[in-house]
Amino acid sequence: MQDRAIITVLGSDRSGIVAAVTGVLAEHNANILDISQTILQGIFTMTMLVDLGSTNVSFGDLQSRFSELSDEIGVQISMQREEVFKYMYRL
């Protein structure tokens, strides 16, 4: 479980959000285990469970890349380790 993370994306809907986020994951060899997305009255939301066991960067570096991407495409992107997410939200 220590190699898994939850990524959440929230923002105004527009084309290219999924491609941008999944492109970063592919670039760094992360594997998407589960994904859910919806659009509610023009608000895009996506949640992913990803396996980071084969990534070629550190967790912190990947978080930094998502922070940069967040600014580039104008959405909120959050990445937390799965165990932290589960503890915070008591799933």
C-alpha positions in Angstrom: 0.0 0.0 0.0 2.9 2.4 0.6 3.5 2.7 -3.2 -0.1 3.8 -3.9 -1.5 7.3 -4.0 -4.9 9.0 -4.5 -5.0 11.9 -7.0 -7.9 14.3 -7.1 -8.6 16.9 -9.7 -11.2 19.6 -9.5 -11.9 22.6 -11.7 -13.9 24.1 -14.5 -14.4 21.6 -17.3 -12.5 21.9 -20.5 -10.8 19.5 -22.9 -7.4 18.1 -22.2 -7.6 17.7 -18.4 -7.5 13.9 -18.4 -4.8 13.8 -21.0 -2.6 16.2 -19.1 -2.9 14.4 -15.8 -2.5 10.9 -17.2 0.3 12.1 -19.4 2.3 13.1 -16.3 1.6 9.7 -14.8 2.7 7.9 -18.0 5.8 10.0 -18.3 6.9 8.8 -14.8 5.8 5.2 -15.2 2.9 5.4 -12.7 0.1 2.9 -13.3 -3.6 3.9 -12.9 -5.4 1.2 -10.9 -8.8 2.9 -10.7 -10.3 6.1 -12.0 -13.6 7.9 -11.7 -14.6 11.2 -13.2 -17.7 13.3 -13.5 -18.8 16.7 -14.6 -21.4 18.5 -12.4 -22.8 21.6 -14.1 -19.5 22.5 -15.7 -17.3 21.4 -12.8 -14.9 18.6 -13.6 -14.0 16.1 -10.8 -11.7 13.1 -11.1 -10.3 10.7 -8.5 -7.6 8.2 -9.3 -5.9 5.4 -7.4 -2.4 5.0 -8.8 0.5 2.6 -8.2 3.8 4.4 -7.9 5.9 1.3 -7.4 7.7 1.7 -10.8 7.9 5.5 -10.9 11.2 7.1 -11.9 10.8 10.1 -9.6 10.3 10.6 -5.9 6.8 11.1 -4.4 7.7 14.7 -3.6 9.0 15.4 -7.1 5.8 14.0 -8.6 3.7 16.2 -6.2 5.8 19.2 -7.5 5.1 18.3 -11.1 1.4 18.1 -10.4 1.6 21.5 -8.7 3.1 22.9 -11.8 0.5 21.2 -14.0 -2.2 22.6 -11.8 -1.0 26.1 -12.5 -0.6 25.3 -16.3 -4.1 24.0 -16.8 -6.1 25.9 -14.2 -7.4 23.1 -12.0 -6.7 21.9 -8.5 -4.6 18.7 -8.3 -3.9 16.9 -5.1 -1.8 13.8 -4.5 -1.7 11.9 -1.2 -0.4 8.6 -0.2 -3.2 6.1 0.0 -2.7 5.4 3.7 -2.8 9.1 4.6 -6.0 9.5 2.5 -7.7 6.6 4.2 -6.7 7.8 7.6 -8.0 11.3 6.9 -11.3 10.2 5.5 -11.7 7.0 7.4 -12.6 4.9 4.4 
